[in-house]
Amino acid sequence: MRISANIPVRGWRDRIFSAAAFFFVSVFIVFVLGLILTDVFYVDKKAVVTVLTSRFILHALWMSIWTSFVTTFIALLFAVPMGYALSRFRFPGRILAEAVVDLPIVFPPLVAGLTLLVFFSQTEVGRWIQDDLGLEFVFQPKGIVLCQFVAAASFAIRSAKTAFDDVDKRYENVALTLGCTQWGSFRRVSLPLARNGIIAGGILTWARAFGLFGPLMIFVGSFRGRTEVLSTTIFLEQSVGNLEVALAIALLLILVALIAVTAIRLVGGSAMVKL
Amino acid sequence: MIRAEEITFSIGTFELRRLSIDIAEGEYFILLGPPGSGKTIFLECLCGLKKIQSGRIRIDGRNVTNLEPRRRNIGYVPQDYALFPHLSVEQNITFGLHAHGYEETNITETADMLGIRHLLSRSIDGLSGGEKQRVALARALVLKPKILLLDEPVCALDEVTRQQVCSQLSDIQRRLGLTTVHVSHNLEEAFSVADRAAILHQGFLQQVGTLDELLRKPKSEFVARFMRCENIFCAEVTDRGARDSDSRVKLADIELQIAGRQSGKLMLMIRPEDLLVRPGSAYNGIGENVIHAALVRSRDCGGYVRVELDGPVKLVAHMTHAAFAELQRMHQSDVVAELDLKNIHILPQ
């Protein structure tokens, strides 16, 4: 196999340096693939058939897919304006605002579930939203999206902010002198230039939402055919001793994640710039 | 055409202080100053990218101080051009036309004028510095602005391309009758394009005038040094002279004659090209304002030879190659520097 480098590799020192860097890449990939292969060899045909024919598991798969995509969409809806505002505007309390945005990345996901449960069941505002407005989240499919959003949206916001930080302000200035409004320069210059960073944030958000488990168990539970997603199904199957089935579901989860992440990267990378 | 009236703008510890400049219609005006003097900020204030804290900006008599950049009809080429990297050359040039909602997006005339028609389908990535500069210029000119603002437009270019681009800028400005404000820290650039210039230092406007005025009659030591005059000395008047006659001043151990009635302490400036350097042996002892010195260093600067002289005062002179060759031919390090009375300029204190 021939490896082409973006930097010229000359002499034995350069070779040792690139070999050392490549060593860590290899170790990591072999380790992860090894773990997946362990699952593959452990799972038998019967477990695979069970997974592919079980109505509840397929429903959980569908729930995982749609909720994670809806969450990603909503997160990006927040992330783009928030990332831009945090990147471009200076306002009192900006540092505090950024810390709050980063908070869900830092605290354990389980806390998100607990906090949401307490908010909707123990506070006046939460009960008003649930009972009077009729927006029920606790133990409801809508709650899955809310839970995923709280746990994962920070990744999209943080990535969008970094992406807008990387867009030189001078491009926007030039666009303003060329006849654009603030909105026009954002839409035609900043947004296309920040696109890759925003897509990367979307991928991270989707991955976090798709694999979320702990807070979902607390906030929406895992009711068969209703609030069950793949990650909670794995937990339920292994807790009743169906280890092969649990691992077969895990493989399904990995496969879907791999396809989705690759597809998003391909679509995002080849998207044409539209004026 | 452009009238900046007592503009004040501050950012961090920097402040542009009560800056007033008048620029006539169709004039090629250059704003000179060292890095950090506020040139770019002034340009950004003119095109509306920075909101001034006090003062007024008028264009064609109209107060545009609070007008958005897009409504000022100003073409702006920033430093390093800021071409949109996600768009092709053609898309960059038509960007402003689309933004203004113009149906007509024919850019061939502008592209031909700048010689970039063959680049239209190219991406920005592969362009050379000169090509990028012309694309940025086309992007600004295609909107047919009345005013063109150029922020260090040739600083990233090599010497040959810089001269070509300067000639091209000058031609375009004349052909289109554009009022142009060009920002630079380079004197050669100023001489190759500008009608008039201003010198800015730490947010203060030091002087405005023709380049010859800045060169010959600087109003401060800073302007004199910026205009590359190294011979600046403190002198004291020893003889005020009678009415309509010249004065005498003491400079180190020597006495010089200067024009007009003067008194007290003075700051004198002598341009290096105004010093006549001759071999010491060729001096016949006749004449005023002659300084004996030793030639300590010389450097060929292309169009002239820069020589450093060490005598009662240290002097720098610019000699023609022929004069310097004559000096070398005579193997003389002892020289005399002669100063014409009219070439000794008194700097205002």
Chai-1 contact restraints between the chains, C-beta under 6 A:
chainA,res_idxA,chainB,res_idxB,connection_type,confidence,min_distance_angstrom,max_distance_angstrom,comment,restraint_id
A,R170,B,P78,contact,1.0,0.0,6.0,A-B,restraint_1
A,R170,B,A82,contact,1.0,0.0,6.0,A-B,restraint_2
A,Y171,B,A82,contact,1.0,0.0,6.0,A-B,restraint_3
A,N173,B,L49,contact,1.0,0.0,6.0,A-B,restraint_4
A,V174,B,A82,contact,1.0,0.0,6.0,A-B,restraint_5
A,L176,B,P69,contact,1.0,0.0,6.0,A-B,restraint_6
A,T177,B,C47,contact,1.0,0.0,6.0,A-B,restraint_7
A,T177,B,P69,contact,1.0,0.0,6.0,A-B,restraint_8
A,T177,B,Y76,contact,1.0,0.0,6.0,A-B,restraint_9
A,L178,B,F95,contact,1.0,0.0,6.0,A-B,restraint_10
A,L178,B,G96,contact,1.0,0.0,6.0,A-B,restraint_11
A,L178,B,A99,contact,1.0,0.0,6.0,A-B,restraint_12
A,G179,B,R70,contact,1.0,0.0,6.0,A-B,restraint_13
A,G179,B,G96,contact,1.0,0.0,6.0,A-B,restraint_14
A,G179,B,A99,contact,1.0,0.0,6.0,A-B,restraint_15
A,G179,B,H100,contact,1.0,0.0,6.0,A-B,restraint_16
A,C180,B,A99,contact,1.0,0.0,6.0,A-B,restraint_17
A,G184,B,A99,contact,1.0,0.0,6.0,A-B,restraint_18
A,P192,B,H86,contact,1.0,0.0,6.0,A-B,restraint_19
A,L193,B,H86,contact,1.0,0.0,6.0,A-B,restraint_20
A,V273,B,H86,contact,1.0,0.0,6.0,A-B,restraint_21
